[in-house]
Amino acid sequence: MLLEVGNNAPDFSLQNQNDETVTLSGLKGKKVVIWFYPKANTPG
């Protein structure tokens, strides 16, 4: 799924450094930076 400028990001969840689950929807109302770096040639 490709996003275009102005699209909302789909909700997702991941583990933080404290092994707690964080969801994008759980951060609603807060300023969030999402960094996509697909060409780094790394597994993450």
C-alpha positions in Angstrom: 0.0 0.0 0.0 1.5 3.3 -1.1 0.7 6.5 0.8 0.5 9.8 -0.9 1.2 13.2 0.6 -1.8 14.1 2.8 -3.0 10.6 3.4 -3.5 9.4 6.9 -1.1 6.7 8.0 -2.8 3.3 8.7 -2.9 2.3 12.4 -0.1 0.0 13.5 1.5 -1.3 16.7 5.0 -2.1 17.7 7.1 -2.7 20.8 9.0 0.2 22.4 12.3 0.0 24.2 10.5 -1.1 27.4 8.8 -4.0 25.6 5.4 -2.2 25.8 3.0 -2.2 22.8 2.5 1.3 21.3 -0.1 2.0 18.7 -0.4 4.9 16.4 -4.1 5.3 17.4 -3.0 5.5 21.0 -1.0 8.6 20.2 -3.9 10.5 18.8 -3.8 14.2 19.7 0.0 14.1 20.2 2.7 15.2 17.8 4.3 12.1 16.2 7.1 11.7 13.7 7.0 8.5 11.7 10.2 7.8 9.8 10.1 5.4 6.9 13.6 4.5 5.6 13.0 1.7 3.1 16.2 2.1 1.1 18.6 1.6 4.0 18.9 -2.1 3.0 18.3 -3.2 6.6 15.9 -5.8 7.9 14.1 -3.4 10.3 
